[in-house]
Structure formats: structure tokens, C-alpha cells
Amino acid sequence: MKGFTNTNIYVEGKGIIKTSLEIENGKIKSIGKFKDGVELPDNLIVVPGFIDQHIHGANHSDSMYPTKKDILNIATSITQDGVTGFLPTTMTQSIENINKALENIKKYIEEGVEEGAEVLGIHLEGPFVSKKQKGAQPEEYILEASVDAFKKFQKVSGGNIKIVTLAYEENGKELTQYLKSKKIVASLGHTDATYTIASEAVKNGATSFTHCYNAMKGLHHRDAGTLGAAMLHDEAYVELICDLIHVSAPAIKILYKQKPKDKFILVTDSMEAKHLPDGKYQLGGQDVYVRDGAARLETGNLAGSVLKMNEAIRNCKETLEISLEEAIDFATINPARNLNISNKKGSIKVGKDADFAIIDQDLNVYETIRAGKTIYKKQWFYKLKFLIYLKLSF
């Protein structure tokens, strides 16, 4: 693709404007000068490609399944949701199984696969979590936080672990400080930390809270808990699973009012049942039952989600009654900043990667573009583009 002309584009610092955009060698070459691009219908908007920093799986595949086929299946499946970059997310499992997953993702990244969404790194969720707040993390494999153990995981991954979810109260101080020194995101999650302990964690280098509200010590008037720390520490990011199942609409509004808008990150935390019908599936070696949009263990515990990223943005926009641009930021520039890749991802600006989602005002996805190449398209939409091309040519 060469670019767009006279098209609605969400440009960094300007909002959604009618302009042009030129693509060269997978990068954005110019904005506002290009005359030979595709002109899209007025109801469509070119926005930055979405980034999902917390996703276990989709379409019968899971990040813990140690095959290229499974990572590729996730990568291609989520393009229909407008996602151009993601972090395959591990589960608490045996060290052997975690290592197999890390090795597989490492090889996938090194191969430089151009199909589907780009793997931007790995999110290590577990095994350094709390048994009290384990959620769907298998208790028998939970370990205390350890710098030595993490170093071994990171070596196997080829240095690709970018986020570590951990329970700071479980011997996590040294690991949190180490992650900070290596510019790896230390994210508090599956944690029973009190407000005081969670605040200490932030002081020592934790910069994020994993799926806020879920699997963490809640807010109480005598101990504000992990949740209170997430709300009051403006410097820290918060992940949110905005499927209106994990977190209610009023709770979403409360969190939104407490956090700076550039610290709000939408994630899906989806598992292999995403894009599939209700039924019985797997997560971390455990049976998961999906019914009416909710994924649960037999115990009733929520076990990931089947949420699509474009749906998360739509739910957030409608629940908070905010602009389309602001809601999109929660799945683009905010995670890019959290991952220290905002110099090349997360917004539409000259010099950045040409990663886009073409959507309408209702967050329906028509095309997804990575590095200037189409990785998803609605067939009828492409026929429409071809007709527009013919009209412009004659």
C-alpha cells in the first residue's frame, strides 16, 4: 500500500482530520502531502493499530502451546479486531512448560514472521503470584519471586520478556528492583498486597497494575488495598478488561475518574475461546467453560475472557461517554508508552511504523495494516476499494 488521500485519519496531536498519508518501507513517510493514495469513504477512519499487552490466546490456540502454528494462529486471528501488535502471555505452570512456551515465542520472534499481528515481546504472568489471589493460576505451580528464577526465564526467552506480573508481598522486592534496572515492566497482579505494601512496590519500581480490580486486594475503608494504590499512584499504569463482566460499568467509571488518562490501558486477557462459540476449552491445563461471553473454571472463577480489542474500546467509549480518540488511546499510545516503544508504535506520526486499523465510528474493523501491508480485510470492503480505485483512475 502506498497510502491514503483525502481520508479521515487520527493524526497524533491533531485528532481525526481529513488528510493524506504516505507509506514507504513500512513507515509513515509523510502526512498531508500525498496525492496518489486510496481515498476511503467518509464513514471510515484510519487509526493506529491496536496493541494488546495481555492476551493468552484465541481461536483454539494458547501462548502456552509450544508451536509456531499456535502463535501464528493467535497473531492472524486477532487482526480481525484491529490488533497489529501483542504480547503472548504465559500462565503459571511447571518451569518446564513455561520454558517450552518461552523458547517457542523466542524462535517465532527471531524468525521475523510477517503474517498477522507483530509479537512485541512476552508478558510473563506467573509463577510469581499469590496463592490467595491466584484466580485461574494453578496453585501447585506458584513460586515465590526470585531474581535467579527470572534470569533463567529471560535467558530462555532470548531477552524478550517485557512485562512481569508478580505479587510483591511474596518476596518480590528484589525482583521488582531488578526489573526496573533492566527497563522491564513490573506489574502488580494476582496480589494480596495491602495499600502500604503496594505503595512500597511502586516506590521500588513497579509501574503497572495487572487487570485492575481482578485478582488483587480490594478497597476497604481501613486498608485501601492494592486497588487503592492503583487508584492513587498517578505514575502507575492500570490494565482494564473492559468486557463489562470482569469489571462493572460503575467500577470502570470510578477508576477512570481516579487515573490520569495517559495511564489507562485496555487489555483483553483473552484465552483460546476468543472468536469461537460457547463450550469447553483450556487455559493453563485447566478446563474452562465459556457461556454468554464469560469464561470460567468449574469453580466459578473467571478464567481470562473472550473479549475482542475493538469491543473493549467500544465498551469503554460507551461506558465512559468519551471521545473515540480518547478510547483509542487506551489501546494504542498508552500501551506503547508502557512498553517503551512509543517512538515507533502507538500513534500516526511521520517516522513511525505504518500500523493501522481502518474502522467506523462504531469500532467495526474493515482492514488491518501492519508495516504498510494488509494483514486483514473484509472481502466486500476490498471490492469497494477496487471500485473507488477504478473511479479515480478514469
C-alpha positions in Angstrom: 0.0 0.0 0.0 1.2 3.5 -0.9 -1.0 5.5 1.4 -4.3 7.4 1.7 -5.6 10.6 0.2 -8.4 12.9 1.4 -9.3 10.4 4.1 -10.2 10.6 7.8 -7.0 9.9 9.8 -6.4 10.0 13.5 -3.1 12.0 13.5 -1.1 12.4 16.6 -1.6 15.9 18.1 -4.4 16.8 15.7 -7.2 14.3 16.3 -9.3 12.9 13.4 -8.8 15.1 10.4 -9.3 14.8 6.6 -5.8 14.5 5.2 -3.3 12.3 3.3 -0.7 9.8 4.4 2.3 8.3 2.5 3.8 4.9 3.3 7.4 3.9 2.4 9.3 0.8 3.5 6.8 0.1 6.2 7.0 3.5 7.8 4.9 6.7 7.6 6.8 8.9 5.2 4.6 12.0 5.1 1.3 13.4 6.3 -0.7 16.0 4.4 1.3 15.9 1.2 0.5 12.7 -0.6 -1.9 12.8 -3.6 -1.7 9.3 -5.0 -3.2 7.3 -2.2 -6.5 5.4 -1.7 -9.5 7.7 -0.8 -11.7 6.0 1.7 -15.4 6.6 2.2 -16.3 9.3 4.7 -17.7 6.9 7.3 -14.3 5.2 7.7 -11.3 6.3 9.8 -7.6 5.3 9.8 -6.4 4.9 13.4 -3.2 3.5 14.9 -3.2 -0.3 15.1 -4.3 -1.7 18.4 -1.8 -3.2 20.9 -2.8 -5.9 23.3 -0.2 -6.3 26.0 -2.1 -9.1 27.9 -3.5 -11.9 25.8 -3.3 -15.7 26.4 -4.9 -16.9 23.2 -7.6 -17.0 20.5 -9.2 -19.4 18.0 -8.2 -22.7 19.7 -4.6 -21.6 20.3 -2.8 -20.5 23.6 0.5 -18.9 24.2 1.5 -21.9 26.3 1.1 -24.3 23.4 4.7 -24.6 22.3 4.3 -24.5 18.5 4.8 -21.8 15.8 1.4 -22.8 14.5 -0.3 -21.7 17.7 1.4 -18.3 18.0 0.8 -17.6 14.3 -2.9 -18.6 14.7 -3.3 -16.1 17.5 -1.4 -13.5 15.5 -3.6 -13.9 12.5 -6.9 -14.3 14.3 -6.7 -11.1 16.3 -6.1 -9.0 13.2 -9.9 -9.0 12.6 -10.1 -7.0 15.8 -7.7 -4.3 14.6 -4.7 -5.6 16.5 -1.3 -5.1 14.9 0.9 -5.9 17.9 0.6 -8.1 21.0 2.4 -9.8 23.9 1.7 -13.5 24.2 1.0 -14.0 27.8 2.1 -17.1 29.8 0.4 -18.9 32.7 1.6 -20.3 36.0 2.7 -23.8 35.0 5.6 -26.1 35.7 9.0 -24.5 35.0 9.4 -27.0 32.1 6.2 -25.9 30.4 6.9 -22.2 30.9 10.3 -22.7 29.4 8.9 -24.6 26.4 6.5 -21.7 25.8 9.2 -19.0 26.1 11.5 -20.9 23.8 8.7 -21.2 21.2 7.9 -17.5 21.3 11.6 -16.6 21.1 12.0 -18.7 17.9 8.9 -17.1 16.5 10.2 -13.6 17.1 13.7 -14.4 15.8 12.1 -15.8 12.6 10.6 -12.4 11.9 7.2 -13.7 10.8 5.4 -11.0 8.8 2.0 -12.6 8.8 -0.6 -11.4 11.3 0.0 -9.1 14.2 3.5 -8.5 15.4 4.8 -10.2 18.6 6.2 -7.3 20.6 7.6 -9.3 23.4 6.3 -11.6 26.2 4.2 -11.0 29.2 5.2 -13.3 32.0 2.1 -13.8 34.2 3.1 -16.1 36.9 4.5 -18.1 38.5 5.5 -15.3 41.0 1.9 -14.7 42.2 -0.1 -15.0 45.4 -2.0 -18.2 46.3 -4.6 -16.0 48.0 -5.3 -14.2 44.7 -4.5 -16.9 42.3 -7.6 -16.6 40.2 -7.2 -19.1 37.4 -3.5 -19.6 38.1 -2.9 -23.2 39.1 -1.8 -23.1 42.8 0.5 -26.1 42.7 3.0 -24.3 40.4 3.0 -20.9 42.2 6.5 -19.8 43.3 8.0 -17.0 45.4 9.5 -14.2 43.4 13.2 -14.8 42.6 15.7 -12.8 40.6 17.6 -16.0 39.8 14.5 -17.8 38.6 13.5 -14.8 36.4 17.0 -14.6 34.9 16.7 -18.2 33.8 13.3 -17.5 32.2 14.6 -14.4 30.5 17.6 -16.3 29.1 15.3 -19.0 27.6 13.1 -16.2 26.1 16.1 -14.6 24.4 15.6 -11.4 26.4 12.0 -11.0 25.1 10.1 -10.7 28.4 8.8 -7.2 28.6 6.2 -7.4 31.4 6.3 -9.5 34.6 3.1 -9.8 36.7 4.0 -10.5 40.3 2.8 -10.4 43.9 5.3 -8.0 45.5 4.4 -9.3 49.0 5.7 -12.8 48.1 9.4 -11.9 48.4 9.1 -9.6 45.4 11.1 -6.5 46.4 14.5 -7.7 44.9 12.8 -8.8 41.7 10.9 -5.6 41.3 14.1 -3.5 41.7 15.9 -5.8 39.2 13.2 -5.4 36.6 13.3 -1.7 37.0 17.1 -1.7 36.4 16.5 -3.7 33.2 13.6 -1.5 32.0 11.2 -4.4 32.2 7.6 -3.5 33.4 7.0 -4.8 36.9 3.2 -5.1 37.1 1.4 -5.9 40.4 -1.2 -8.6 39.8 -2.6 -11.7 41.4 -1.5 -10.0 44.6 -2.9 -9.6 48.1 -0.7 -6.6 48.9 -2.0 -4.1 51.4 -2.0 -0.4 50.4 1.2 0.2 52.2 3.0 -2.8 50.6 1.7 -2.0 47.1 2.8 1.6 47.6 6.3 0.4 48.6 6.3 -1.7 45.4 5.6 1.4 43.3 8.4 3.2 45.1 10.8 0.3 44.3 10.0 0.1 40.6 6.5 -1.3 40.0 4.9 0.8 37.2 1.7 -1.1 36.4 -1.2 -3.0 37.9 -2.4 -6.1 36.0 -6.1 -6.4 35.1 -7.1 -3.8 37.7 -9.8 -4.8 40.2 -9.4 -8.5 39.3 -7.2 -10.8 41.4 -6.0 -8.1 43.8 -6.7 -6.9 47.3 -9.8 -4.7 47.1 -10.6 -1.3 48.5 -11.6 -1.2 52.2 -12.1 1.8 54.4 -9.4 0.6 56.9 -7.0 -0.6 54.2 -7.2 0.8 50.7 -5.5 -2.4 49.4 -3.8 -3.0 46.1 -6.7 -1.4 44.3 -6.4 1.8 46.4 -2.7 2.0 45.5 -3.6 1.6 41.8 -6.0 4.4 42.0 -3.8 6.9 44.0 -0.4 6.4 42.3 -0.7 8.6 39.3 2.6 7.5 38.0 1.5 3.9 37.5 -0.5 2.4 34.6 -3.6 0.2 35.1 -4.8 -2.6 32.8 -8.5 -3.0 32.5 -10.5 -5.8 31.0 -13.5 -3.9 29.6 -15.9 -6.7 28.8 -18.4 -5.5 31.5 -18.1 -8.9 33.1 -14.7 -8.7 34.9 -15.5 -5.1 36.0 -18.9 -3.4 36.2 -19.7 -0.1 34.5 -19.7 1.9 37.8 -16.4 0.5 38.8 -14.9 1.4 35.4 -16.2 5.0 35.9 -14.6 5.2 39.3 -11.2 4.0 38.1 -11.4 6.4 35.1 -12.0 9.4 37.4 -9.0 8.4 39.6 -6.4 7.9 36.9 -4.6 10.2 34.6 -5.9 9.4 31.1 -2.4 8.5 29.8 -2.1 5.7 32.4 -5.3 3.8 31.3 -4.6 0.6 29.2 -7.2 -1.7 27.7 -6.3 -5.4 27.5 -8.3 -8.4 26.5 -6.8 -11.2 28.7 -8.4 -13.4 26.2 -8.0 -17.2 26.1 -8.3 -19.7 23.3 -12.1 -19.5 23.1 -12.0 -16.0 21.6 -13.7 -16.0 18.1 -15.3 -19.4 18.9 -18.8 -20.5 20.1 -19.6 -21.2 23.7 -18.3 -24.5 25.0 -15.5 -26.2 26.9 -11.9 -25.0 26.4 -8.5 -25.0 28.1 -6.4 -22.4 30.0 -3.2 -23.4 31.8 -4.1 -27.0 31.7 -7.5 -26.4 33.3 -10.9 -26.8 31.8 -12.7 -23.5 31.1 -16.4 -23.2 30.3 -17.5 -20.4 28.1 -21.1 -19.3 28.3 -22.7 -16.0 27.4 -19.4 -14.2 26.9 -17.9 -15.3 30.2 -15.0 -17.8 30.6 -15.0 -19.6 34.0 -13.3 -22.5 35.7 -15.5 -25.3 37.1 -15.2 -23.5 40.5 -16.8 -20.4 39.0 -13.6 -18.3 38.9 -13.2 -16.1 35.9 -10.5 -17.6 33.6 -9.5 -15.0 31.1 -12.0 -13.6 28.6 -13.2 -13.9 25.1 -13.1 -10.2 24.6 -12.0 -8.7 21.3 -10.0 -5.5 21.4 -12.3 -3.4 19.2 -15.2 -4.5 21.5 -13.1 -3.4 24.6 -12.6 0.1 23.1 -16.3 0.3 22.1 -17.4 -0.7 25.6 -15.0 1.8 27.2 -16.2 4.6 24.9 -19.8 4.0 25.6 -19.5 3.4 29.3 -17.4 6.5 30.0 -19.1 8.6 27.3 -15.7 9.7 26.0 -14.5 10.6 22.5 -13.4 7.9 20.0 -9.9 9.3 20.0 -9.5 9.0 23.8 -10.8 5.5 23.9 -8.5 4.5 21.1 -5.5 6.0 23.0 -6.2 3.4 25.7 -5.3 0.6 23.3 -2.6 2.3 21.3 -0.3 5.1 22.6 -0.8 4.2 26.2 0.4 0.6 26.0 3.2 1.8 23.6 4.5 4.1 26.2 4.2 1.5 28.9 6.3 -0.8 26.7 8.8 1.9 25.8 8.0 1.6 22.1 6.1 4.8 21.6 9.0 6.1 19.4 7.7 3.6 16.7 4.3 2.4 17.7 1.0 3.7 19.1 0.2 6.7 17.0 0.1 8.1 13.5 3.2 10.3 13.1 5.9 10.7 10.5 8.7 8.2 11.0 6.6 5.6 13.0 5.6 2.2 11.8 2.7 2.1 9.3 0.5 0.0 11.6 -3.2 0.9 11.2 -6.8 -0.2 11.7 -9.5 1.1 9.4 -12.7 1.4 11.4 -16.0 3.2 11.5 -17.4 5.2 14.4 -18.9 2.0 15.9 -15.4 0.4 16.1 -16.2 -2.2 13.4 -12.9 -3.2 11.7 -12.7 -3.2 7.9 -9.0 -3.6 7.4 -5.8 -4.0 9.5 -2.4 -2.9 8.2 1.0 -3.8 9.6 4.1 -2.1 8.3 2.2 -0.9 5.3 0.9 -4.4 4.3 -2.7 -5.6 4.7 -3.0 -8.4 7.3 -6.8 -8.5 7.5 -9.5 -7.3 5.2 -13.3 -7.7 4.9 -13.7 -9.1 1.4 -16.6 -6.9 0.4 -14.7 -3.8 1.6 -11.8 -4.7 -0.7 -14.3 -4.8 -3.6 -15.5 -1.4 -2.7 -11.9 -0.1 -2.6 -11.3 -1.5 -6.0 -14.3 0.3 -7.4 -13.1 3.5 -5.8 -9.7 3.0 -7.4 -11.3 2.4 -10.9 -13.4 5.6 -10.4 -10.3 7.6 -9.6 -8.3 6.1 -12.5 -10.7 7.1 -15.2 
